[in-house]
């Protein structure tokens, strides 16, 4: 059951309207499209690029310009990340572990922190990852934000606890709401290609649908949620 705080307004805010528009567009595209998955998916429809401030308009790169805008090292990282994802999925299918992870909604003014993974159909997502053995859950959230975006996050309000049941291994995710003042400085890695603070009403079109839902819940003032991811 969801526990929500009273809403001050009856009509959806512009933030919620923008998030819902993105989700509806993703659903229409997925329902209407019968083509095979794109490779690389984040580039075939155009990868968002941004000005140095991290808070500007989206500049899209066409599929035909991929090689011109990615260095050999970045392409190598993208391929390595895809192979690592495949290997991880195979390992999980064999071991069938119970996964426990975190995500973080990190806000700064009217902006929210997103990271862009090097592969996947929806590369933009909330930062997060797995909880290490003997690690506090809140510390895991702070660590993941710093490792993926180079941002020091503060706060420990829980938005909700979510369950994911894909394949033969369950995944439980705790989502925290935090604040930060730093400018993202993501380390160069095979997993994360970029990290930016994005305006809540200008989310990238290739955002992970579950991350968009969590942002919508945050914007509507919900908390103490238990639901499917």
N, C-alpha and C positions, 0 to 999 in steps of 0.2 A: 504494500500500500504506500502511496506517495503522501508525504507530509509537506504541505506547501504553506508559505506565508501569504497573508492577505495581499492581493494585488491592488495597487493604488488606482489603476485605470482599467477600464473595461475593454478598450480597443487595443489590438497588438501594437507594440512600439515599432518604429522603423527598423530596429535591429532584428526583431522577430520576423517582420515581413521580408527582409532581405534574406534571412536564413531559410525561411520556408520557400522562397522563390528558388533558391539554389537546390534545395532538396527535391522540389517538384521538377525542376529541369533535369536533374540527374535521373529521376525515376522515369520521366518521359523518354530520355535518351536510352536508358537501359531496356525499356519495354519495346521501343521501336527498332532498336538496332539488332541485326542478326549477323553482323560481321564478326570475324574472329578477333580476339583481344589484340590490341595494338602493341607494337614493340618498337621502341620503348613507349609505354602508355603515356608517361608524363610529357612526352615530346610530340607525339603524333598529333595531338590537338593543340599543341603550343604550351610551352612551359612559362609560367609567370616569372618575370624578372623585375627587379625593383631598383629605385634610386638608392644611393648610399644611406639615406636617412632611415630607410625601412618603413616609411609611412607615406608612400606616394601611390601614384597610379600604377596599374599592372601593365607591363609591356610583354606581349606574347611573341614567342619565337615559333615560326612555322616549322613543320616537320622536315622540310627540305633543307633547313639551315642548321640542323642539329650538329653536324660535324664542324661547322664554322664557328659555333658558339661554345663548344665543349673541348677542353684540352684532352690530350691522350690520357693524362692521369685521371681526370674526371670520368672519362669513358671506362677506364679500367676499374675505378671504384664502383661504377654502376653495375658492371658485369659481375664483379666480385660480390656485390650486395645481393644480386639476384641468385647467384649460386649459393650464398650463405642461407638465404631464405628457403631455398629448396632443400638443402641439407638439414636445416633445423626442423622443417615440417616432417621430413622422413624420420628423423630421430624421435620426434614427439609421437609419431604414429607407432613406432616400435615400443617406446618406453611407456606411453600413455600416462604422462605425469598429470598432477593437479597443479595448474599454473596460478600464480598469484602476482598481480601487477598493479601499477599505479598510473594515473594520468593527472595532469595538472592544468587547470585554467589559470593562467598567469595574466593579470590585467595591469595595464598602465594607462591611467586616464580612460579614454574611450577606445583603447586598443587592446588586443589580446594576442598573446604569443602563439605563433604556429611554427612548426618545423616542417621542412620538405624532405621526405625520404627519396632515395635515389631510384626507387622502383616501386611498382604497384599501380593499380588503376586510379587510386586517389592518394597521391603522394603527400598532400598537405594534411597535417593532423596536429592534435594537441601533443605536447611532449610527454614522454612517459616510458615505462619499461618494467622489467621484472624486479621483484623484491629479493635481495640477497638473504642468505641464511643468517639468522641472528641480527637482522637489520630492522630497525623501527620503520613502520610503514611511511610515516611522515618524512623521515630522513631519506627514504628511498625516493620519494617524490622530489625532494629538494635536489638530491644527487642527480637524478635523471634530467631535471631542468638545466642544471649546470653543465652536465656532460654533453647534452644535445644542443644547447643554445648558448652556453657561456654566460648565463644569467643567474644571479643570486636571488632566489625567491623567498619571500617571508609570508607567514600566515599558515594556518592549519585548519581552516573550516572545511568540513566534508560536504561536498555536494551530494554524493550518493555512493552506493555500492552496487556493482553491476555484475551480471553473469553472462558468460559466453560459452555456448555449447556447440563447438565445431569439431567434427570428426569424433574421435574417441577420447579426447582429453578436455576437461572443463577448464575454464579460465575465469578467475574472479578479479575484478578491477575496482580499486578505490579511487575516486576522483576528488581531488582537493581544489579549493579556490585559494589563490595566493596573489600577492602583489610584488611588483619589482620596479626598479628605477633604472636598471642597467640597459645599455644598448647591446643587443644580441651579438655575440662573437662566437659562432659555432666553430668547434675545432674541425679540422679536415679529417674526415673519416669515410669509411666505405658505406656508412648507414645514412648520415645526414648531409644533404647538399646545401641547405640554407635554413635560416631561422630569422623571422621577422615579426615585429609587432604590427598587426593589421587592424584597421578600423572595423569595429563590430558590424557596421552596415556595408562593408566592402570585402567580405570574405571571398577568397579565390574560388572559382567554379569547380576546381578539382579537389576540394576539401573532402576528407573522409566523412561519409554520411553520419557515422556514429559521433564523431567529433562535433559536427554541426548540430546534432541533437543535444549534446551536452551543453554547447554554447547557448542554444535556445532555452534550455532549462535554467541556466544561470541568468540569462537576461530576463526571464519571467519571474525570478525571485524564488524559485523552488529550492528545497534543501531536504536532507534526510531521505533521499530517494533510494528505493530498492527496485531494480528493474533489469530486464534483459538489455545487453549492450546494443 
